[in-house]
Amino acid sequence: IARVTSSIIHGHTVVLSQCDEIHESFYDLFNQRFTCIDEFQHKTKKYYAQIATGNRVSNCLVHPEFQCVVVLKYSELHNTPAPFLNRFEKFHLSHESFLTEVEKEHNNILIALLLKAKEKVKT
């Protein structure tokens, strides 16, 4: 939680994977429930979100460039509450998402060869 909080303050991008147990700590942040403080002398606004650590809640400055990516396995989606998923933009990525068209064709050929080999082993 401390490392994520530091990234929130400094405007880094955080990738959370297999971190279900800490999602609740960032409830206000993920719901974009911020407290806005006007700094009139600097003509700026600062945004704070409440971060929970155990039974302690503290306000955390949210850098305007902070971003959070939550990675879920496709098999985990049915166990993930819809309200949590609705807090984020959603993208479906697989290994094929990163392949060129030629690599996809090679991948398909390789899969076909493996399936043929598997069938021959069965007989």
N, C-alpha and C positions, 0 to 999 in steps of 0.2 A: 504494500500500500504506500509506503514511504517513497519508493522509486517512482511510482505512478504519479503521486502528488508532486514530486519534484519536476516531473515532465510537464504536468499541468501548468505549473508556475512559469517554467522556462519556454513553453511553446513548442515542445517536441511532439513527435508523433509516437503514440504508444500502440503496440500490437499485443492484445490480450488473447491468449490461447490456453484453453484448459484452466481457466481462472474463475470458474463459476462461484467459488466460495467468497470472492472479494467483490463481485458485481454489486451487491447490496451496499457496500461502502460508498459507492459512487452514484447512488440513486438520484440525488438532486442534480448532479452533473449530467448524467445520461438523459434526464428529463428536461434539461436546460432550465432548471429553476435557479436562477441567479439573483443575487442581490446586487443592485447597481449603485455605485458610489460616484457622484459627480465630483471631479476635482476642478473647481472653478479657476484656480490659479494657473493650471496647465491646460485648461479647456479640453479635458479628456474624461472618459468614463472608464471605471474599472469594474470588472465583474467578479463576484465571489460565489463559490458554491460550497455547500456544506459537505464535508467528507467525514465519514464515520470510521473510527478506529476502535473496535471493541465497543465499550459503552460510552466512549468520548466522541463528541462531535466538534469539529473546528471548521472555521471558514478558511477557504483556500482561494487565493487569487488565480483567476483563469486567464491565461495568456490568450490573446485573440487568435494566434496561429496554432493553438493546441488542437490536435486531432487524435481520435481514438478509433482503432480498428479492432473489432471483436471477431475472432476466427472460430467458427463452429464446424464440426464435421457434419456432413449431410445426415448421417445416422442419428445425430443428436437433436436435429430440428424438431422432431415430434415430441421431445421431452422438454423443449424450451418454451416457456410461457409466451404467448402471442404479444402481451403488452411489452415485454422486454424486447422482442424482435422489432416491434413497431417504433422503437426509439432510434433505429438506425436505417441507413440506406442498405439495401441488400444486393449482393452480387453472388452469382454462382461461379465458382472457379474449380477447374479440375486440371489435371496434368495436360489435357488436350487444349486448354485455354492458352497455353504458352507455346504451342507447336505451330510451325509454319504449315502451309498446305502440303508441301512435299513430305515433311516429317509426319503429318497425319496419315498420309498415304502409306508411308513406310510402317507406321504403327499398325495400321489395319492389316497390312500384309503379314507382319510379324504375329499378330493375334491369330490370323487365319492359319498360319503355319503351326503355331502352338496348339491350336484346337485339333488340327489334323494329327499331330504327334500324340496328343492325349488320347484320341480315338484309337490309334494304332496300339498304344500301350494297353488299352482296355481289352483288345481282341487277342 
